[in-house]
Amino acid sequence: MKTVTWTDNASWDEVLRQAGEEDVIVMRDGRPVVLMTPFDEDDLAWYAHERDPGFLESLAKAREQVQQGKTVSQGDLRTELGLD
């Protein structure tokens, strides 16, 4: 991880180049303001999916079902699907 201090003369091109190679923390006035991390199209797809309201709702529902004991064992599922 690299730390860069942002000044009025700093170059975004240089910071972005470095962020393509490793995590970069941008500091301004001694405080962290931005974390840049390498990111590709696969990362973008996961990022969008993880913030999708429908996906988040399905996770909440699944967690509730687990807490209520509404689960099926792998063996029972295999039997139910005729995989045994």
C-alpha positions in Angstrom: 0.0 0.0 0.0 1.2 3.4 -0.9 0.4 6.8 0.7 0.2 9.9 -1.4 -0.1 13.5 0.0 -2.5 15.5 -2.2 -1.4 19.1 -2.9 -2.5 21.7 -5.4 0.4 20.6 -7.7 -0.3 16.8 -7.4 -1.0 14.9 -10.6 -4.1 12.7 -10.8 -2.5 10.8 -13.7 0.3 9.7 -11.5 -2.0 8.8 -8.6 -4.3 6.8 -10.9 -1.3 5.0 -12.4 -0.1 4.0 -9.0 -3.6 2.9 -8.0 -3.7 0.5 -11.0 -0.8 -1.3 -9.4 -1.5 -1.3 -5.7 -3.7 0.3 -3.1 -3.1 4.0 -2.7 -4.3 6.2 0.2 -4.6 9.9 -0.7 -4.0 12.2 2.3 -4.9 15.8 2.4 -3.9 18.1 5.3 -2.6 15.0 7.2 -5.9 13.1 6.9 -6.9 10.2 4.7 -9.6 11.2 2.2 -9.5 8.5 -0.5 -8.6 4.9 -0.8 -7.9 3.8 -4.4 -7.5 0.2 -5.2 -7.0 -1.7 -8.4 -10.3 -2.6 -10.0 -11.3 -4.5 -13.1 -14.5 -5.4 -14.9 -15.1 -8.5 -12.7 -14.6 -6.4 -9.6 -17.2 -3.9 -11.0 -19.7 -6.7 -11.6 -19.3 -8.0 -8.0 -19.4 -4.4 -6.6 -22.7 -3.7 -8.4 -24.2 -7.1 -7.4 -23.3 -6.7 -3.8 -25.2 -3.4 -3.6 -28.3 -4.5 -5.6 -31.3 -4.1 -3.3 -32.9 -7.3 -4.6 -29.7 -9.3 -3.7 -29.4 -7.7 -0.3 -33.1 -8.5 0.4 -32.5 -12.1 -0.6 -29.6 -12.3 1.8 -31.7 -10.9 4.6 -34.4 -13.4 3.9 -32.0 -16.3 3.8 -30.4 -15.3 7.1 -33.9 -15.1 8.7 -34.7 -18.6 7.4 -31.5 -19.9 8.9 -32.3 -18.3 12.3 -35.8 -19.9 12.2 -34.3 -23.3 11.4 -35.9 -23.4 8.0 -33.0 -25.2 6.3 -32.6 -28.5 4.5 -29.5 -30.7 4.9 -27.4 -31.5 1.9 -28.4 -35.1 2.2 -32.1 -34.3 2.3 -31.8 -32.0 -0.6 -30.0 -34.6 -2.7 -32.8 -37.1 -1.9 -35.5 -34.5 -2.7 -33.8 -33.8 -6.1 -33.3 -37.5 -6.8 -29.6 -37.2 -6.8 -29.0 -40.2 -4.5 
